[in-house]
Amino acid sequence: MYKSLSMVTLLVALLAGGCKKDDYKLNTNMQPVDKLTAPLNNKFTKLQPATSASVLFEWDQARAEDGSLVLYEVAFDKEDGDFSNPIARVPSDGGGVQNKLNLSHKDLNSIAGKTGIPALGTGKIKWTVLASKGFNVQPAKEARSIEVERPNGFAEIPVDVFLTGDATEAGADLAQAKKLKSVTAGVFEIYTSLKDGKYKFTDRNSGTPNVFSLDGGLIREGGESTHAGGTKVYRLRLDFNNAAVTVTEITGIGLWFAPNDQIMHELSYAGNGTWSFTDKVITFRQESWGRDERYKFRLSVKNAGTDGFEWFGSSNADNNRPTSATPLSFWELRPIPNSDRWNYCYKFMTEVDTRPCDVHVYFRADRAYTHEVIVK
């Protein structure tokens, strides 16, 4: 009985204590950042976003009245801006805790582009520090500028790139636009044909996308490009890191049979980045040691009016004959040096010898560049 009463008394006391008014008040008072320390005002920086370079921003600490934590953001604006609607706000290092910010050239290039500084242009970006405690946000007592020179590239590199227009294989319906393959960071390419007409590139295939066009060897925002001279097959490679484009005409692809040191069969362009031949007999060469079956592919290309060759083959310098158990990666196409006729060759399966075959070469965005051999 005594224990039960004691527990009830304790519970009542706890409940009574829990009902007392909480007199604690959050103190958000603070002194803002007094001085910005780095970089020096109007310091010039030539941006190199393709590198790991960065710019260090530093400032004096803000002081909270109760000695507690203050958070920081660096605010960026146009040269004549007043930070009422800054171009960007970036938390400081340490999740906003430290009184410094290491900002990459890539991110600073993006901010520069948003302020209106063009590619290859020079301009100033205004910056200051916002210190916050709770809902109390205080700008630093001063602002500075940093002068930057932007490279010849895009501040915002698209995630995806599509090709559309009446000169393209898919026509002008944006929903049917051909997607380019992302080959490295900021670089996209497509193997396709163009006929006479207009074409352009977009960053998506729906809604109102951003549009890009080609101007000589450069990528430009907006506009359309014109193709003339009849239907031709190209590799279009767009590098948004430096706003450059390389247009390579593909005038032919041949299956190079190494034992004979010559093209065995030519492949014809079938559309959608695919070259093929069908019902062609493939016969290995008889050597003293056995039947030789090594092959690779030779592309005939034209760059700026100059004819040349490119070679595609295996990732391995030498291979064994494939079987039905060989992984599909065996047939993937890699650019290879033309060091000699034997290196980086594929080998046909045994069943190919003296049989009619179909061979398809795929330079498509929706799969690894590869090829297949079908025995009839």
C-alpha positions, 0 to 999 in steps of 0.5 A, spaced: 500 500 500 505 504 501 509 503 495 503 504 491 501 511 494 508 513 493 508 511 486 501 515 485 504 521 489 511 521 484 506 521 478 502 527 480 508 531 482 511 529 475 505 531 471 504 538 475 512 539 473 510 538 466 504 543 466 509 549 468 510 554 463 517 554 460 520 560 461 526 558 456 527 563 450 531 562 444 536 568 444 538 569 436 541 576 437 548 576 434 553 581 431 554 580 423 561 578 420 565 585 420 570 583 415 571 579 409 578 577 408 579 573 402 580 573 396 582 580 396 577 585 393 577 585 385 582 579 385 582 576 378 581 569 376 582 565 370 577 559 371 579 552 369 572 548 370 575 542 367 581 542 373 580 541 380 582 548 382 578 552 387 577 559 390 578 560 397 573 565 400 574 567 408 571 572 413 571 574 420 567 570 425 560 572 427 558 573 434 552 570 437 550 573 444 549 567 447 556 564 445 552 559 441 553 556 433 552 561 427 551 558 420 554 562 414 552 562 407 556 566 401 551 570 397 553 572 390 550 577 385 551 581 379 556 587 380 551 592 381 546 587 385 544 589 392 543 581 394 536 582 395 535 577 390 542 573 390 544 569 384 546 564 388 547 562 396 552 557 398 553 554 405 560 555 407 565 549 409 563 544 414 555 544 412 555 552 414 559 552 420 566 554 418 568 561 416 571 559 409 568 556 403 572 552 398 568 553 391 571 550 385 572 553 379 566 549 376 561 552 380 564 559 380 563 558 372 556 556 373 555 562 377 559 567 373 554 564 367 548 566 371 550 573 372 551 574 365 558 573 363 559 570 357 563 564 355 570 567 353 568 574 357 571 577 363 566 580 368 565 581 376 561 577 381 559 581 387 559 577 394 558 577 401 557 573 407 550 571 410 550 569 418 544 566 421 542 564 428 535 561 427 531 566 423 535 572 424 540 572 418 545 578 418 549 580 412 556 582 413 558 589 414 562 589 407 561 586 400 567 585 395 568 583 388 571 577 384 573 578 377 573 572 373 575 570 366 570 564 363 573 559 358 570 557 352 565 552 354 558 552 358 557 554 365 551 549 365 553 542 362 546 538 360 545 532 363 542 529 356 543 531 349 538 530 343 538 531 336 531 533 332 529 537 326 527 536 319 534 534 317 534 528 322 532 521 321 527 522 326 524 528 323 522 535 327 517 531 332 521 533 339 518 527 342 522 522 337 528 526 337 535 522 337 539 521 344 546 522 343 551 518 347 555 521 353 562 518 352 565 522 357 564 528 362 560 534 358 562 530 351 556 527 347 556 524 340 551 521 335 552 516 329 547 518 324 545 521 317 543 528 315 539 530 309 538 537 307 534 541 312 534 544 319 537 541 325 538 543 332 540 540 339 536 540 345 537 538 353 530 534 353 525 531 348 519 534 351 516 541 354 520 547 352 528 545 352 534 549 352 536 549 344 543 549 341 546 549 334 552 549 331 556 555 328 562 552 324 566 548 330 563 551 336 556 550 339 552 556 340 546 557 345 539 557 341 538 557 333 538 552 328 543 549 324 542 547 316 545 541 312 546 542 305 549 537 300 545 531 300 544 525 305 550 523 308 552 519 315 556 523 320 559 522 327 557 529 331 561 530 337 559 535 342 564 538 347 560 542 352 566 543 356 569 548 351 563 549 346 567 545 341 564 540 335 567 535 331 563 533 325 566 527 322 563 524 315 563 516 315 564 514 308 564 507 309 565 501 314 568 495 312 570 488 315 577 488 315 580 480 314 587 480 317 589 474 314 588 477 307 590 484 309 584 487 306 577 488 306 573 482 306 566 485 306 563 492 306 557 494 310 552 499 308 548 504 313 542 502 315 539 508 319 539 509 327 547 508 328 547 501 324 551 498 319 550 491 316 551 486 311 547 480 310 548 473 307 555 474 305 560 468 306 565 468 310 571 463 309 577 463 314 584 462 311 588 456 311 595 456 314 600 451 315 598 451 322 590 451 321 584 456 319 585 463 321 579 467 322 582 474 325 578 481 323 577 488 325 573 494 322 576 500 318 572 506 318 573 511 312 572 518 314 573 525 312 574 530 317 574 538 314 575 535 307 581 530 308 580 523 307 582 518 312 581 511 316 579 509 323 580 502 326 575 499 331 577 492 334 577 488 341 580 491 347 584 485 347 591 485 343 589 477 342 583 473 343 581 466 343 575 463 338 569 465 342 563 460 343 556 460 345 558 461 353 563 468 351 560 474 354 557 479 350 563 484 352 567 480 347 564 483 341 564 491 344 568 496 339 574 500 341 578 505 337 584 502 336 591 504 333 593 501 326 599 498 329 599 492 324 594 488 321 594 482 327 593 486 334 586 487 337 583 483 332 576 479 334 576 472 332 570 468 329 566 463 332 568 456 329 561 455 326 562 461 321 567 458 317 564 457 309 557 459 311 553 465 309 552 470 315 549 477 317 554 482 320 551 488 324 555 494 327 552 498 332 554 505 334 548 507 338 546 511 344 542 506 347 547 500 348 555 499 348 558 500 341 558 493 339 557 488 333 554 481 332 555 476 327 549 471 325 550 465 322 545 463 317 
